Amino acid sequence: MKRLLIFRHAKSGWGAADESDHERALTPRGVDAAETMGRFLSLAGQSPESVICSSATRAKLTLRHAGEAGGWESRVDFEPRLYLAEAHTVFELLHEFTGDGKSLMLVG
């Protein structure tokens, strides 16, 4: 049976007035939290084999910091449809996923 891990992006800030929601970055607190979660998941034996990550900057940065801190060696697909996705879109992505392995993480 596959294990599904759902990982919400870490704390993000509001940048310049002309910065879009899609491009918001992590705050220093968010970076620390992502790294902590990456280490925690690795120590708990829950490192993901495959990841589907939103194309939003804050999601990509969360994944990068968590993965580096946890030493993850995950196959990663960046999926624009995951950004602001409704439930039916998430289910479609899960249905379309063809990766092998026992664990899949969604980062959004």
QUIHUTA-V127370 format. One record per residue. SS is DSSP state (a for helix, b for strand, c for the rest). PHI is phi in whole degrees, 0 to 359 (none if undefined). PSI is psi in radians with two decimals (none if undefined). Layout:
# QUIHUTA-V127370
{{SS PHI PSI} {SS PHI PSI}}
This chain:
# QUIHUTA-V127370
{{c none 2.37} {c 281 2.62} {b 253 2.29} {b 253 2.16} {b 250 2.26} {b 247 2.09} {b 239 1.94} {c 282 2.56} {c 301 2.68} {c 284 3.08} {c 305 2.17} {b 242 2.79} {c 248 3.03} {c 257 2.07} {c 276 -2.48} {c 297 2.74} {c 302 -0.50} {c 270 0.06} {c 279 2.30} {c 282 2.79} {a 303 -0.68} {a 298 -0.50} {a 262 0.07} {c 297 2.42} {c 260 3.05} {b 279 2.63} {c 278 2.90} {a 304 -0.67} {a 297 -0.67} {a 295 -0.72} {a 299 -0.83} {a 301 -0.76} {a 295 -0.73} {a 298 -0.76} {a 296 -0.73} {a 299 -0.79} {a 294 -0.65} {a 299 -0.80} {a 294 -0.75} {a 300 -0.84} {a 297 -0.68} {a 295 -0.80} {a 297 -0.51} {c 274 0.04} {c 72 0.50} {c 243 0.44} {c 296 2.31} {c 284 2.48} {c 279 -0.63} {b 228 2.61} {b 224 2.37} {b 248 2.07} {b 241 2.42} {b 303 2.71} {c 279 -0.07} {c 295 2.44} {a 305 -0.78} {a 296 -0.57} {a 289 -0.77} {a 297 -0.70} {a 291 -0.66} {a 301 -0.83} {a 298 -0.79} {a 300 -0.85} {a 292 -0.72} {a 295 -0.80} {a 295 -0.73} {a 294 -0.77} {a 293 -0.59} {a 269 -0.10} {c 68 0.56} {c 290 2.54} {c 238 1.04} {c 270 2.59} {b 280 2.23} {b 239 2.30} {b 241 2.20} {b 268 2.18} {b 237 1.87} {a 301 -0.53} {a 293 -0.30} {a 284 -0.40} {c 294 2.12} {c 58 0.48} {c 290 2.53} {c 271 2.94} {a 305 -0.76} {a 297 -0.57} {a 290 -0.71} {a 298 -0.77} {a 297 -0.66} {a 298 -0.78} {a 298 -0.74} {a 296 -0.71} {a 295 -0.64} {a 284 -0.34} {c 297 2.25} {c 243 0.13} {c 292 2.66} {c 273 -3.13} {c 103 3.10} {c 255 -0.16} {b 220 2.48} {b 227 2.33} {b 246 2.37} {b 257 2.26} {b 240 2.10} {c 213 none}}
